[in-house]
Amino acid sequence: MTTTFQTNLTDTFYNGWTNYETWNVALWIQNDEGLYNLARECGDYQTFVSYLINDYGVNETPDGVRYTDRKVNVIEINSDVFDF
């Protein structure tokens, strides 16, 4: 069995993303066909979130991360996820 420990406590990256919340939101948008298609139609994260909340009543990912969480790096999501 192999055990991995975090050696640098100032390392705040999560799987190449700013943090867990940003990674989780990006993961769901990029890997759920319905969310991906909606994202393509919306063109940016702010519009996407507005549609999810107002039209579909969805506030969070299936893992419980709120799309409006302040920790979600919107700039990173827009540049990496919404760059079609």
PyMOL Python script that loads the backbone (N, CA, C, O; Angstrom):
from pymol import cmd

cmd.read_pdbstr("""\
ATOM      1  N   MET A   1       0.845  -1.182   0.000  1.00  0.00           N
ATOM      2  CA  MET A   1       0.000   0.000   0.000  1.00  0.00           C
ATOM      3  C   MET A   1       0.887   1.241   0.000  1.00  0.00           C
ATOM      4  O   MET A   1       1.876   1.307   0.730  1.00  0.00           O
ATOM      5  N   THR A   2       0.531   2.211  -0.815  1.00  0.00           N
ATOM      6  CA  THR A   2       1.283   3.439  -0.911  1.00  0.00           C
ATOM      7  C   THR A   2       0.496   4.568  -0.259  1.00  0.00           C
ATOM      8  O   THR A   2      -0.708   4.699  -0.475  1.00  0.00           O
ATOM      9  N   THR A   3       1.166   5.365   0.524  1.00  0.00           N
ATOM     10  CA  THR A   3       0.543   6.508   1.173  1.00  0.00           C
ATOM     11  C   THR A   3       1.183   7.780   0.642  1.00  0.00           C
ATOM     12  O   THR A   3       2.405   7.869   0.524  1.00  0.00           O
ATOM     13  N   THR A   4       0.347   8.764   0.323  1.00  0.00           N
ATOM     14  CA  THR A   4       0.838  10.042  -0.177  1.00  0.00           C
ATOM     15  C   THR A   4       0.479  11.130   0.820  1.00  0.00           C
ATOM     16  O   THR A   4      -0.654  11.202   1.295  1.00  0.00           O
ATOM     17  N   PHE A   5       1.442  11.967   1.131  1.00  0.00           N
ATOM     18  CA  PHE A   5       1.228  13.059   2.065  1.00  0.00           C
ATOM     19  C   PHE A   5       1.451  14.390   1.358  1.00  0.00           C
ATOM     20  O   PHE A   5       2.310  14.503   0.484  1.00  0.00           O
ATOM     21  N   GLN A   6       0.674  15.388   1.744  1.00  0.00           N
ATOM     22  CA  GLN A   6       0.884  16.734   1.234  1.00  0.00           C
ATOM     23  C   GLN A   6       2.103  17.295   1.946  1.00  0.00           C
ATOM     24  O   GLN A   6       2.127  17.404   3.172  1.00  0.00           O
ATOM     25  N   THR A   7       3.106  17.647   1.171  1.00  0.00           N
ATOM     26  CA  THR A   7       4.348  18.119   1.781  1.00  0.00           C
ATOM     27  C   THR A   7       4.430  19.631   1.861  1.00  0.00           C
ATOM     28  O   THR A   7       5.186  20.166   2.672  1.00  0.00           O
ATOM     29  N   ASN A   8       3.670  20.325   1.038  1.00  0.00           N
ATOM     30  CA  ASN A   8       3.714  21.777   1.029  1.00  0.00           C
ATOM     31  C   ASN A   8       2.329  22.298   1.395  1.00  0.00           C
ATOM     32  O   ASN A   8       1.425  22.263   0.561  1.00  0.00           O
ATOM     33  N   LEU A   9       2.147  22.770   2.599  1.00  0.00           N
ATOM     34  CA  LEU A   9       0.831  23.200   3.047  1.00  0.00           C
ATOM     35  C   LEU A   9       0.352  24.483   2.383  1.00  0.00           C
ATOM     36  O   LEU A   9      -0.811  24.856   2.533  1.00  0.00           O
ATOM     37  N   THR A  10       1.227  25.159   1.656  1.00  0.00           N
ATOM     38  CA  THR A  10       0.801  26.360   0.942  1.00  0.00           C
ATOM     39  C   THR A  10       0.323  26.016  -0.468  1.00  0.00           C
ATOM     40  O   THR A  10      -0.130  26.894  -1.203  1.00  0.00           O
ATOM     41  N   ASP A  11       0.423  24.740  -0.843  1.00  0.00           N
ATOM     42  CA  ASP A  11      -0.052  24.303  -2.160  1.00  0.00           C
ATOM     43  C   ASP A  11      -1.572  24.282  -2.144  1.00  0.00           C
ATOM     44  O   ASP A  11      -2.180  23.447  -1.475  1.00  0.00           O
ATOM     45  N   THR A  12      -2.186  25.205  -2.885  1.00  0.00           N
ATOM     46  CA  THR A  12      -3.636  25.309  -2.872  1.00  0.00           C
ATOM     47  C   THR A  12      -4.265  24.810  -4.163  1.00  0.00           C
ATOM     48  O   THR A  12      -5.473  24.954  -4.348  1.00  0.00           O
ATOM     49  N   PHE A  13      -3.484  24.230  -5.055  1.00  0.00           N
ATOM     50  CA  PHE A  13      -4.027  23.744  -6.314  1.00  0.00           C
ATOM     51  C   PHE A  13      -4.674  22.388  -6.126  1.00  0.00           C
ATOM     52  O   PHE A  13      -4.264  21.601  -5.273  1.00  0.00           O
ATOM     53  N   TYR A  14      -5.692  22.124  -6.934  1.00  0.00           N
ATOM     54  CA  TYR A  14      -6.408  20.864  -6.862  1.00  0.00           C
ATOM     55  C   TYR A  14      -6.534  20.295  -8.268  1.00  0.00           C
ATOM     56  O   TYR A  14      -7.294  20.815  -9.085  1.00  0.00           O
ATOM     57  N   ASN A  15      -5.800  19.243  -8.548  1.00  0.00           N
ATOM     58  CA  ASN A  15      -5.818  18.601  -9.868  1.00  0.00           C
ATOM     59  C   ASN A  15      -5.599  19.611 -10.995  1.00  0.00           C
ATOM     60  O   ASN A  15      -6.226  19.511 -12.050  1.00  0.00           O
ATOM     61  N   GLY A  16      -4.721  20.573 -10.776  1.00  0.00           N
ATOM     62  CA  GLY A  16      -4.410  21.566 -11.797  1.00  0.00           C
ATOM     63  C   GLY A  16      -5.317  22.783 -11.795  1.00  0.00           C
ATOM     64  O   GLY A  16      -5.105  23.704 -12.584  1.00  0.00           O
ATOM     65  N   TRP A  17      -6.321  22.810 -10.930  1.00  0.00           N
ATOM     66  CA  TRP A  17      -7.250  23.932 -10.841  1.00  0.00           C
ATOM     67  C   TRP A  17      -6.943  24.723  -9.572  1.00  0.00           C
ATOM     68  O   TRP A  17      -6.207  24.258  -8.702  1.00  0.00           O
ATOM     69  N   THR A  18      -7.507  25.908  -9.477  1.00  0.00           N
ATOM     70  CA  THR A  18      -7.265  26.783  -8.333  1.00  0.00           C
ATOM     71  C   THR A  18      -7.588  26.104  -7.008  1.00  0.00           C
ATOM     72  O   THR A  18      -6.823  26.216  -6.050  1.00  0.00           O
ATOM     73  N   ASN A  19      -8.709  25.405  -6.948  1.00  0.00           N
ATOM     74  CA  ASN A  19      -9.148  24.757  -5.711  1.00  0.00           C
ATOM     75  C   ASN A  19     -10.177  23.677  -6.042  1.00  0.00           C
ATOM     76  O   ASN A  19     -10.543  23.489  -7.202  1.00  0.00           O
ATOM     77  N   TYR A  20     -10.632  22.980  -5.021  1.00  0.00           N
ATOM     78  CA  TYR A  20     -11.597  21.901  -5.206  1.00  0.00           C
ATOM     79  C   TYR A  20     -12.884  22.397  -5.853  1.00  0.00           C
ATOM     80  O   TYR A  20     -13.405  21.752  -6.763  1.00  0.00           O
ATOM     81  N   GLU A  21     -13.400  23.527  -5.400  1.00  0.00           N
ATOM     82  CA  GLU A  21     -14.670  24.040  -5.915  1.00  0.00           C
ATOM     83  C   GLU A  21     -14.595  24.320  -7.413  1.00  0.00           C
ATOM     84  O   GLU A  21     -15.503  23.956  -8.161  1.00  0.00           O
ATOM     85  N   THR A  22     -13.521  24.962  -7.848  1.00  0.00           N
ATOM     86  CA  THR A  22     -13.355  25.272  -9.275  1.00  0.00           C
ATOM     87  C   THR A  22     -13.207  23.981 -10.066  1.00  0.00           C
ATOM     88  O   THR A  22     -13.818  23.830 -11.124  1.00  0.00           O
ATOM     89  N   TRP A  23     -12.408  23.055  -9.567  1.00  0.00           N
ATOM     90  CA  TRP A  23     -12.221  21.770 -10.235  1.00  0.00           C
ATOM     91  C   TRP A  23     -13.537  21.023 -10.361  1.00  0.00           C
ATOM     92  O   TRP A  23     -13.841  20.481 -11.424  1.00  0.00           O
ATOM     93  N   ASN A  24     -14.323  20.985  -9.288  1.00  0.00           N
ATOM     94  CA  ASN A  24     -15.573  20.236  -9.280  1.00  0.00           C
ATOM     95  C   ASN A  24     -16.574  20.803 -10.280  1.00  0.00           C
ATOM     96  O   ASN A  24     -17.204  20.050 -11.022  1.00  0.00           O
ATOM     97  N   VAL A  25     -16.724  22.123 -10.303  1.00  0.00           N
ATOM     98  CA  VAL A  25     -17.638  22.762 -11.254  1.00  0.00           C
ATOM     99  C   VAL A  25     -17.179  22.490 -12.686  1.00  0.00           C
ATOM    100  O   VAL A  25     -17.987  22.125 -13.539  1.00  0.00           O
ATOM    101  N   ALA A  26     -15.891  22.668 -12.948  1.00  0.00           N
ATOM    102  CA  ALA A  26     -15.358  22.415 -14.292  1.00  0.00           C
ATOM    103  C   ALA A  26     -15.551  20.961 -14.694  1.00  0.00           C
ATOM    104  O   ALA A  26     -15.911  20.675 -15.836  1.00  0.00           O
ATOM    105  N   LEU A  27     -15.318  20.050 -13.773  1.00  0.00           N
ATOM    106  CA  LEU A  27     -15.477  18.625 -14.041  1.00  0.00           C
ATOM    107  C   LEU A  27     -16.896  18.308 -14.482  1.00  0.00           C
ATOM    108  O   LEU A  27     -17.090  17.592 -15.464  1.00  0.00           O
ATOM    109  N   TRP A  28     -17.881  18.824 -13.780  1.00  0.00           N
ATOM    110  CA  TRP A  28     -19.264  18.542 -14.129  1.00  0.00           C
ATOM    111  C   TRP A  28     -19.654  19.183 -15.454  1.00  0.00           C
ATOM    112  O   TRP A  28     -20.336  18.551 -16.261  1.00  0.00           O
ATOM    113  N   ILE A  29     -19.243  20.407 -15.694  1.00  0.00           N
ATOM    114  CA  ILE A  29     -19.604  21.061 -16.956  1.00  0.00           C
ATOM    115  C   ILE A  29     -18.983  20.310 -18.136  1.00  0.00           C
ATOM    116  O   ILE A  29     -19.631  20.125 -19.166  1.00  0.00           O
ATOM    117  N   GLN A  30     -17.751  19.888 -17.989  1.00  0.00           N
ATOM    118  CA  GLN A  30     -17.048  19.253 -19.100  1.00  0.00           C
ATOM    119  C   GLN A  30     -17.405  17.783 -19.289  1.00  0.00           C
ATOM    120  O   GLN A  30     -17.125  17.223 -20.349  1.00  0.00           O
ATOM    121  N   ASN A  31     -18.011  17.146 -18.299  1.00  0.00           N
ATOM    122  CA  ASN A  31     -18.261  15.710 -18.393  1.00  0.00           C
ATOM    123  C   ASN A  31     -19.725  15.310 -18.350  1.00  0.00           C
ATOM    124  O   ASN A  31     -20.035  14.119 -18.372  1.00  0.00           O
ATOM    125  N   ASP A  32     -20.625  16.270 -18.289  1.00  0.00           N
ATOM    126  CA  ASP A  32     -22.057  15.991 -18.351  1.00  0.00           C
ATOM    127  C   ASP A  32     -22.579  16.602 -19.648  1.00  0.00           C
ATOM    128  O   ASP A  32     -22.507  17.815 -19.844  1.00  0.00           O
ATOM    129  N   GLU A  33     -23.100  15.762 -20.526  1.00  0.00           N
ATOM    130  CA  GLU A  33     -23.482  16.239 -21.858  1.00  0.00           C
ATOM    131  C   GLU A  33     -24.495  17.375 -21.801  1.00  0.00           C
ATOM    132  O   GLU A  33     -24.373  18.347 -22.547  1.00  0.00           O
ATOM    133  N   GLY A  34     -25.486  17.270 -20.932  1.00  0.00           N
ATOM    134  CA  GLY A  34     -26.494  18.322 -20.818  1.00  0.00           C
ATOM    135  C   GLY A  34     -25.904  19.638 -20.341  1.00  0.00           C
ATOM    136  O   GLY A  34     -26.216  20.697 -20.885  1.00  0.00           O
ATOM    137  N   LEU A  35     -25.054  19.574 -19.329  1.00  0.00           N
ATOM    138  CA  LEU A  35     -24.413  20.793 -18.830  1.00  0.00           C
ATOM    139  C   LEU A  35     -23.471  21.379 -19.870  1.00  0.00           C
ATOM    140  O   LEU A  35     -23.410  22.595 -20.049  1.00  0.00           O
ATOM    141  N   TYR A  36     -22.740  20.510 -20.554  1.00  0.00           N
ATOM    142  CA  TYR A  36     -21.803  20.972 -21.583  1.00  0.00           C
ATOM    143  C   TYR A  36     -22.549  21.690 -22.712  1.00  0.00           C
ATOM    144  O   TYR A  36     -22.126  22.755 -23.162  1.00  0.00           O
ATOM    145  N   ASN A  37     -23.654  21.104 -23.164  1.00  0.00           N
ATOM    146  CA  ASN A  37     -24.432  21.737 -24.237  1.00  0.00           C
ATOM    147  C   ASN A  37     -25.014  23.074 -23.789  1.00  0.00           C
ATOM    148  O   ASN A  37     -25.030  24.035 -24.558  1.00  0.00           O
ATOM    149  N   LEU A  38     -25.492  23.135 -22.548  1.00  0.00           N
ATOM    150  CA  LEU A  38     -25.997  24.402 -22.020  1.00  0.00           C
ATOM    151  C   LEU A  38     -24.875  25.432 -21.934  1.00  0.00           C
ATOM    152  O   LEU A  38     -25.075  26.599 -22.271  1.00  0.00           O
ATOM    153  N   ALA A  39     -23.706  25.010 -21.487  1.00  0.00           N
ATOM    154  CA  ALA A  39     -22.562  25.913 -21.400  1.00  0.00           C
ATOM    155  C   ALA A  39     -22.212  26.475 -22.769  1.00  0.00           C
ATOM    156  O   ALA A  39     -21.923  27.665 -22.899  1.00  0.00           O
ATOM    157  N   ARG A  40     -22.237  25.632 -23.783  1.00  0.00           N
ATOM    158  CA  ARG A  40     -21.936  26.099 -25.148  1.00  0.00           C
ATOM    159  C   ARG A  40     -22.948  27.142 -25.605  1.00  0.00           C
ATOM    160  O   ARG A  40     -22.583  28.119 -26.258  1.00  0.00           O
ATOM    161  N   GLU A  41     -24.214  26.939 -25.267  1.00  0.00           N
ATOM    162  CA  GLU A  41     -25.256  27.899 -25.640  1.00  0.00           C
ATOM    163  C   GLU A  41     -25.095  29.224 -24.896  1.00  0.00           C
ATOM    164  O   GLU A  41     -25.331  30.293 -25.458  1.00  0.00           O
ATOM    165  N   CYS A  42     -24.693  29.144 -23.636  1.00  0.00           N
ATOM    166  CA  CYS A  42     -24.581  30.346 -22.804  1.00  0.00           C
ATOM    167  C   CYS A  42     -23.352  31.182 -23.137  1.00  0.00           C
ATOM    168  O   CYS A  42     -23.435  32.410 -23.177  1.00  0.00           O
ATOM    169  N   GLY A  43     -22.229  30.546 -23.374  1.00  0.00           N
ATOM    170  CA  GLY A  43     -21.027  31.263 -23.759  1.00  0.00           C
ATOM    171  C   GLY A  43     -20.134  31.751 -22.635  1.00  0.00           C
ATOM    172  O   GLY A  43     -18.941  31.963 -22.853  1.00  0.00           O
ATOM    173  N   ASP A  44     -20.678  31.934 -21.436  1.00  0.00           N
ATOM    174  CA  ASP A  44     -19.841  32.321 -20.294  1.00  0.00           C
ATOM    175  C   ASP A  44     -20.463  31.786 -19.010  1.00  0.00           C
ATOM    176  O   ASP A  44     -21.645  31.444 -18.967  1.00  0.00           O
ATOM    177  N   TYR A  45     -19.644  31.724 -17.969  1.00  0.00           N
ATOM    178  CA  TYR A  45     -20.064  31.094 -16.722  1.00  0.00           C
ATOM    179  C   TYR A  45     -21.220  31.834 -16.045  1.00  0.00           C
ATOM    180  O   TYR A  45     -22.129  31.194 -15.516  1.00  0.00           O
ATOM    181  N   GLN A  46     -21.200  33.145 -16.051  1.00  0.00           N
ATOM    182  CA  GLN A  46     -22.238  33.913 -15.384  1.00  0.00           C
ATOM    183  C   GLN A  46     -23.610  33.633 -16.007  1.00  0.00           C
ATOM    184  O   GLN A  46     -24.589  33.443 -15.285  1.00  0.00           O
ATOM    185  N   THR A  47     -23.685  33.607 -17.330  1.00  0.00           N
ATOM    186  CA  THR A  47     -24.940  33.319 -18.020  1.00  0.00           C
ATOM    187  C   THR A  47     -25.375  31.884 -17.745  1.00  0.00           C
ATOM    188  O   THR A  47     -26.555  31.618 -17.519  1.00  0.00           O
ATOM    189  N   PHE A  48     -24.418  30.967 -17.766  1.00  0.00           N
ATOM    190  CA  PHE A  48     -24.670  29.559 -17.493  1.00  0.00           C
ATOM    191  C   PHE A  48     -25.294  29.374 -16.110  1.00  0.00           C
ATOM    192  O   PHE A  48     -26.298  28.675 -15.969  1.00  0.00           O
ATOM    193  N   VAL A  49     -24.708  29.992 -15.103  1.00  0.00           N
ATOM    194  CA  VAL A  49     -25.216  29.873 -13.734  1.00  0.00           C
ATOM    195  C   VAL A  49     -26.611  30.485 -13.634  1.00  0.00           C
ATOM    196  O   VAL A  49     -27.485  29.929 -12.969  1.00  0.00           O
ATOM    197  N   SER A  50     -26.821  31.602 -14.277  1.00  0.00           N
ATOM    198  CA  SER A  50     -28.128  32.247 -14.271  1.00  0.00           C
ATOM    199  C   SER A  50     -29.199  31.310 -14.837  1.00  0.00           C
ATOM    200  O   SER A  50     -30.278  31.183 -14.258  1.00  0.00           O
ATOM    201  N   TYR A  51     -28.909  30.663 -15.952  1.00  0.00           N
ATOM    202  CA  TYR A  51     -29.849  29.702 -16.535  1.00  0.00           C
ATOM    203  C   TYR A  51     -30.086  28.524 -15.598  1.00  0.00           C
ATOM    204  O   TYR A  51     -31.229  28.115 -15.396  1.00  0.00           O
ATOM    205  N   LEU A  52     -29.027  27.980 -15.030  1.00  0.00           N
ATOM    206  CA  LEU A  52     -29.190  26.833 -14.136  1.00  0.00           C
ATOM    207  C   LEU A  52     -30.109  27.167 -12.969  1.00  0.00           C
ATOM    208  O   LEU A  52     -31.009  26.395 -12.639  1.00  0.00           O
ATOM    209  N   ILE A  53     -29.882  28.308 -12.355  1.00  0.00           N
ATOM    210  CA  ILE A  53     -30.642  28.672 -11.160  1.00  0.00           C
ATOM    211  C   ILE A  53     -32.056  29.110 -11.516  1.00  0.00           C
ATOM    212  O   ILE A  53     -33.020  28.617 -10.930  1.00  0.00           O
ATOM    213  N   ASN A  54     -32.194  30.026 -12.465  1.00  0.00           N
ATOM    214  CA  ASN A  54     -33.503  30.609 -12.766  1.00  0.00           C
ATOM    215  C   ASN A  54     -34.407  29.718 -13.606  1.00  0.00           C
ATOM    216  O   ASN A  54     -35.618  29.690 -13.386  1.00  0.00           O
ATOM    217  N   ASP A  55     -33.846  28.995 -14.557  1.00  0.00           N
ATOM    218  CA  ASP A  55     -34.674  28.186 -15.455  1.00  0.00           C
ATOM    219  C   ASP A  55     -34.806  26.729 -15.024  1.00  0.00           C
ATOM    220  O   ASP A  55     -35.815  26.086 -15.313  1.00  0.00           O
ATOM    221  N   TYR A  56     -33.813  26.214 -14.347  1.00  0.00           N
ATOM    222  CA  TYR A  56     -33.814  24.793 -13.979  1.00  0.00           C
ATOM    223  C   TYR A  56     -33.862  24.545 -12.478  1.00  0.00           C
ATOM    224  O   TYR A  56     -34.051  23.406 -12.051  1.00  0.00           O
ATOM    225  N   GLY A  57     -33.697  25.580 -11.675  1.00  0.00           N
ATOM    226  CA  GLY A  57     -33.730  25.426 -10.234  1.00  0.00           C
ATOM    227  C   GLY A  57     -32.557  24.637  -9.663  1.00  0.00           C
ATOM    228  O   GLY A  57     -32.654  24.065  -8.578  1.00  0.00           O
ATOM    229  N   VAL A  58     -31.448  24.612 -10.403  1.00  0.00           N
ATOM    230  CA  VAL A  58     -30.255  23.876  -9.973  1.00  0.00           C
ATOM    231  C   VAL A  58     -29.266  24.873  -9.380  1.00  0.00           C
ATOM    232  O   VAL A  58     -28.871  25.834 -10.039  1.00  0.00           O
ATOM    233  N   ASN A  59     -28.867  24.636  -8.127  1.00  0.00           N
ATOM    234  CA  ASN A  59     -27.963  25.554  -7.438  1.00  0.00           C
ATOM    235  C   ASN A  59     -26.572  24.998  -7.234  1.00  0.00           C
ATOM    236  O   ASN A  59     -25.641  25.753  -6.953  1.00  0.00           O
ATOM    237  N   GLU A  60     -26.410  23.672  -7.371  1.00  0.00           N
ATOM    238  CA  GLU A  60     -25.126  23.066  -7.053  1.00  0.00           C
ATOM    239  C   GLU A  60     -24.863  21.841  -7.922  1.00  0.00           C
ATOM    240  O   GLU A  60     -25.766  21.280  -8.543  1.00  0.00           O
ATOM    241  N   THR A  61     -23.601  21.451  -7.943  1.00  0.00           N
ATOM    242  CA  THR A  61     -23.222  20.240  -8.671  1.00  0.00           C
ATOM    243  C   THR A  61     -23.784  19.035  -7.917  1.00  0.00           C
ATOM    244  O   THR A  61     -24.164  19.161  -6.753  1.00  0.00           O
ATOM    245  N   PRO A  62     -23.841  17.874  -8.562  1.00  0.00           N
ATOM    246  CA  PRO A  62     -24.291  16.669  -7.854  1.00  0.00           C
ATOM    247  C   PRO A  62     -23.422  16.325  -6.633  1.00  0.00           C
ATOM    248  O   PRO A  62     -23.843  15.550  -5.774  1.00  0.00           O
ATOM    249  N   ASP A  63     -22.222  16.895  -6.555  1.00  0.00           N
ATOM    250  CA  ASP A  63     -21.350  16.677  -5.402  1.00  0.00           C
ATOM    251  C   ASP A  63     -21.568  17.700  -4.292  1.00  0.00           C
ATOM    252  O   ASP A  63     -20.907  17.639  -3.256  1.00  0.00           O
ATOM    253  N   GLY A  64     -22.492  18.639  -4.503  1.00  0.00           N
ATOM    254  CA  GLY A  64     -22.827  19.603  -3.463  1.00  0.00           C
ATOM    255  C   GLY A  64     -22.076  20.915  -3.494  1.00  0.00           C
ATOM    256  O   GLY A  64     -22.182  21.694  -2.547  1.00  0.00           O
ATOM    257  N   VAL A  65     -21.319  21.194  -4.549  1.00  0.00           N
ATOM    258  CA  VAL A  65     -20.619  22.481  -4.661  1.00  0.00           C
ATOM    259  C   VAL A  65     -21.573  23.475  -5.319  1.00  0.00           C
ATOM    260  O   VAL A  65     -22.065  23.248  -6.424  1.00  0.00           O
ATOM    261  N   ARG A  66     -21.819  24.566  -4.627  1.00  0.00           N
ATOM    262  CA  ARG A  66     -22.729  25.585  -5.173  1.00  0.00           C
ATOM    263  C   ARG A  66     -22.064  26.300  -6.350  1.00  0.00           C
ATOM    264  O   ARG A  66     -20.897  26.682  -6.275  1.00  0.00           O
ATOM    265  N   TYR A  67     -22.807  26.475  -7.421  1.00  0.00           N
ATOM    266  CA  TYR A  67     -22.278  27.161  -8.594  1.00  0.00           C
ATOM    267  C   TYR A  67     -21.930  28.612  -8.281  1.00  0.00           C
ATOM    268  O   TYR A  67     -21.108  29.219  -8.968  1.00  0.00           O
ATOM    269  N   THR A  68     -22.552  29.163  -7.254  1.00  0.00           N
ATOM    270  CA  THR A  68     -22.293  30.555  -6.865  1.00  0.00           C
ATOM    271  C   THR A  68     -21.296  30.670  -5.713  1.00  0.00           C
ATOM    272  O   THR A  68     -21.119  31.753  -5.156  1.00  0.00           O
ATOM    273  N   ASP A  69     -20.652  29.576  -5.356  1.00  0.00           N
ATOM    274  CA  ASP A  69     -19.661  29.597  -4.274  1.00  0.00           C
ATOM    275  C   ASP A  69     -18.575  30.618  -4.591  1.00  0.00           C
ATOM    276  O   ASP A  69     -18.055  30.648  -5.706  1.00  0.00           O
ATOM    277  N   ARG A  70     -18.237  31.440  -3.631  1.00  0.00           N
ATOM    278  CA  ARG A  70     -17.213  32.475  -3.835  1.00  0.00           C
ATOM    279  C   ARG A  70     -15.848  31.889  -4.160  1.00  0.00           C
ATOM    280  O   ARG A  70     -15.003  32.571  -4.740  1.00  0.00           O
ATOM    281  N   LYS A  71     -15.624  30.635  -3.793  1.00  0.00           N
ATOM    282  CA  LYS A  71     -14.335  30.001  -4.056  1.00  0.00           C
ATOM    283  C   LYS A  71     -14.164  29.588  -5.516  1.00  0.00           C
ATOM    284  O   LYS A  71     -13.039  29.369  -5.965  1.00  0.00           O
ATOM    285  N   VAL A  72     -15.266  29.480  -6.264  1.00  0.00           N
ATOM    286  CA  VAL A  72     -15.160  29.114  -7.675  1.00  0.00           C
ATOM    287  C   VAL A  72     -14.460  30.239  -8.421  1.00  0.00           C
ATOM    288  O   VAL A  72     -14.911  31.384  -8.393  1.00  0.00           O
ATOM    289  N   ASN A  73     -13.370  29.917  -9.081  1.00  0.00           N
ATOM    290  CA  ASN A  73     -12.602  30.902  -9.838  1.00  0.00           C
ATOM    291  C   ASN A  73     -13.273  31.094 -11.196  1.00  0.00           C
ATOM    292  O   ASN A  73     -13.013  30.345 -12.138  1.00  0.00           O
ATOM    293  N   VAL A  74     -14.135  32.101 -11.288  1.00  0.00           N
ATOM    294  CA  VAL A  74     -14.927  32.360 -12.485  1.00  0.00           C
ATOM    295  C   VAL A  74     -14.038  32.681 -13.684  1.00  0.00           C
ATOM    296  O   VAL A  74     -14.331  32.262 -14.804  1.00  0.00           O
ATOM    297  N   ILE A  75     -12.968  33.412 -13.457  1.00  0.00           N
ATOM    298  CA  ILE A  75     -12.044  33.756 -14.551  1.00  0.00           C
ATOM    299  C   ILE A  75     -11.431  32.485 -15.132  1.00  0.00           C
ATOM    300  O   ILE A  75     -11.348  32.336 -16.351  1.00  0.00           O
ATOM    301  N   GLU A  76     -11.008  31.585 -14.276  1.00  0.00           N
ATOM    302  CA  GLU A  76     -10.415  30.328 -14.736  1.00  0.00           C
ATOM    303  C   GLU A  76     -11.455  29.462 -15.462  1.00  0.00           C
ATOM    304  O   GLU A  76     -11.150  28.857 -16.490  1.00  0.00           O
ATOM    305  N   ILE A  77     -12.664  29.404 -14.934  1.00  0.00           N
ATOM    306  CA  ILE A  77     -13.735  28.633 -15.580  1.00  0.00           C
ATOM    307  C   ILE A  77     -14.020  29.209 -16.961  1.00  0.00           C
ATOM    308  O   ILE A  77     -14.121  28.467 -17.938  1.00  0.00           O
ATOM    309  N   ASN A  78     -14.150  30.531 -17.045  1.00  0.00           N
ATOM    310  CA  ASN A  78     -14.450  31.150 -18.343  1.00  0.00           C
ATOM    311  C   ASN A  78     -13.340  30.898 -19.364  1.00  0.00           C
ATOM    312  O   ASN A  78     -13.620  30.644 -20.535  1.00  0.00           O
ATOM    313  N   SER A  79     -12.088  30.967 -18.927  1.00  0.00           N
ATOM    314  CA  SER A  79     -10.992  30.816 -19.891  1.00  0.00           C
ATOM    315  C   SER A  79     -10.708  29.362 -20.242  1.00  0.00           C
ATOM    316  O   SER A  79     -10.279  29.072 -21.359  1.00  0.00           O
ATOM    317  N   ASP A  80     -10.942  28.437 -19.303  1.00  0.00           N
ATOM    318  CA  ASP A  80     -10.591  27.039 -19.563  1.00  0.00           C
ATOM    319  C   ASP A  80     -11.775  26.175 -19.974  1.00  0.00           C
ATOM    320  O   ASP A  80     -11.605  25.230 -20.744  1.00  0.00           O
ATOM    321  N   VAL A  81     -12.952  26.474 -19.483  1.00  0.00           N
ATOM    322  CA  VAL A  81     -14.125  25.654 -19.779  1.00  0.00           C
ATOM    323  C   VAL A  81     -14.949  26.243 -20.912  1.00  0.00           C
ATOM    324  O   VAL A  81     -15.446  25.511 -21.767  1.00  0.00           O
ATOM    325  N   PHE A  82     -15.094  27.546 -20.923  1.00  0.00           N
ATOM    326  CA  PHE A  82     -15.953  28.201 -21.918  1.00  0.00           C
ATOM    327  C   PHE A  82     -15.148  28.685 -23.134  1.00  0.00           C
ATOM    328  O   PHE A  82     -15.596  29.579 -23.851  1.00  0.00           O
ATOM    329  N   ASP A  83     -14.012  28.125 -23.363  1.00  0.00           N
ATOM    330  CA  ASP A  83     -13.188  28.451 -24.532  1.00  0.00           C
ATOM    331  C   ASP A  83     -13.424  27.398 -25.597  1.00  0.00           C
ATOM    332  O   ASP A  83     -12.601  26.504 -25.793  1.00  0.00           O
ATOM    333  N   PHE A  84     -14.562  27.508 -26.292  1.00  0.00           N
ATOM    334  CA  PHE A  84     -14.972  26.489 -27.257  1.00  0.00           C
ATOM    335  C   PHE A  84     -14.290  26.691 -28.586  1.00  0.00           C
ATOM    336  O   PHE A  84     -14.517  25.923 -29.520  1.00  0.00           O
TER     337      PHE A  84
END
""", "prot")
cmd.dss("prot")
cmd.show_as("cartoon", "prot")
cmd.util.cbc("prot")
cmd.orient("prot")
